[in-house]
Amino acid sequence: MGESSFSVSDKLADAILNLVAQVPPTREEASDAPQAAASRVTRVAAAKAALTAGGLALPTGPAGWLTILPELLAVWRIQAQMVSDIAALYGARHAPTREQMLYCLFRHAAAQAVRDLLARATDRWLVQEASGVLLQRVAQAVGLKLTQKVARRGASRWVPLVGAAGVGVYAWLDTRQVAQTAISLFQAPAKEAPVARETA
């Protein structure tokens, strides 16, 4: 990929840092049945992410490549809102931190990249506060990992409708994985959050 891969990777890293710097306020309150409420929030977010990603993936050929970053950003914003809402449903008193948001959004896709955000505290893992330098390093590692996936997904932009449907399904599955990570992080009592294997 050469220089272009570094360019894409850097753009993704910058987009990730900008995203987690502006954690969206929640639209939910603590729930007596957080699991059911989180399932509802997940279903709505996954459907929205699938429609958004599928719609943005409709352009084909070179024009389709131009929609990849906007598609990722749109889906990440939907997922970030979902993470914020899930945290509130499980009784979090404050909005998720940048580190928690970064962990929830990318643990399943770039597990090795986000492992430095974890700290062991007695019998559980916690997402710890990170310096700006560490956040930058994690974002760059995530960006590099995602660049490889973007290159593979970009090929689908040459196949109308079929490619868009595939992108929509991927966004739906991806959003559900983000939700699972958020639920495991914010549910009480907090359970161990091991670093997952990266998905292809």
Disulfide bonds with the S-S distance in Angstrom:
none
